Amino acid sequence: MIEYIDRRNTNCIKWDSDESRGLLPLWVADMDFKTAPPILAAMQRRLDHGVFGYEYVPQAYYDAISSWFARRHGWKGITRRQIIYTTSVVSGISAILKAMVQPGEGVVVQTPAYNCFFSCLENMECRLLASPLKVIDNHYEVDWEQFEQQVQQAKIFLLCNPHNPTGRVWTRSELERMSAICERHGVFVISDEIHCEFTFPGVDYTPFATVAPTTNYCVCISPSKAFNLAGLHCANIFVPDEAVYARIDRAVNIHEVGEMNPFGVEALMAAYNESEAWLDELQQLIYSHYQYVCQFIREHLPCFSVTKEEGTYLAWVNISASGLSAEELCQRLARQEHVLFNPSEMYGAAGYIRINLATSRENLTEALQHLRKIIS
Ligand SMILES: Cc1ncc(COP(=O)(O)O)c(C=O)c1O
């Protein structure tokens, strides 16, 4: 059973931060659902133990990752020596950039893009090489020619697989093509696969590791999105090349802040070893919410359109017919209707809002009704 929780007054960014207090927040990508029961049980056992000293990450932790990705996604043979644990995907990406690029060197990012990709690049003083995705029949596609032009000038391609915010779950052949282009130009790929568990019925996530012809890449993974564990700060970087592993490991750990906490270890193991049925149910719920938003927009706001997506829990809605910028629309919605969505400008694009589907149907309905009200 997926259980909705009223998260107000629990110090969560989504509901309680200065910008969201008192509003109905369908913005930042975490969920209003209680995590899976086996995770809660494992954490409770750890809590009952009552000692929270320095954590040793056991072999069982790596086995849980390896077994999950082999079983669920056909990505076989992950070993402990290829995994660097860290506190979050974003801090991991920053460390990887630190290890792999010099200031001023180029990093290709497919836009619109997850906003922290921009801040990571800025913080690491990398040059952004934007590769805008094309919208064809309400569906995002790669502009291959432009992508290759950007890759030619780059040191790194920072891939989002599946893609936030457009909801694309890249196909095997698309990933093969991206990978071949990067290979051709000697470009290292960082694949952020944090959204990999969110695919709609009939769609499979393809791990980049299963298409890459060489070891010139790394992959960021975490159970945090799928099992709503972001606050536990537990993420992993898969690095298949030994020399690159050593460089990234050094960059992750140079400030001695990458250590794991006891609850993160327990939660990851319980998620990957025991929570598959819960995740299956969650996927269905998210897909039903996506369909609901599509239907609502079709019926009540036909001048808008929801992007055809294959995954994530984020609906990407084209609002350009409103005559307002997405930022203006979101500001008005916050001010007049007390609802929070994310405007596309923060992802480097115009004319869209991002709606977080991982909440109750009631919240979703209420938020959509406010959107309708402000437009009519
Ligand atoms: C693509 C992507 N990567 C990373 C993150 C954040 O990961 P973390 O909290 O582990 O830094 C998000 C959160 O929304 C995301 O969408």
The ligand as an ORCA input file, in Angstrom:
! r2SCAN-3c Opt
* xyz 0 1
  C      18.375     14.151    -12.471
  C      18.568     14.363    -11.017
  N      19.767     14.126    -10.466
  C      19.994     14.289     -9.147
  C      18.979     14.736     -8.318
  C      19.255     14.970     -6.870
  O      19.954     13.921     -6.323
  P      20.601     14.045     -4.886
  O      19.547     14.482     -3.952
  O      21.099     12.648     -4.609
  O      21.709     15.028     -5.016
  C      17.716     14.995     -8.847
  C      16.636     15.489     -7.978
  O      15.622     15.938     -8.399
  C      17.510     14.799    -10.224
  O      16.317     15.039    -10.785
*
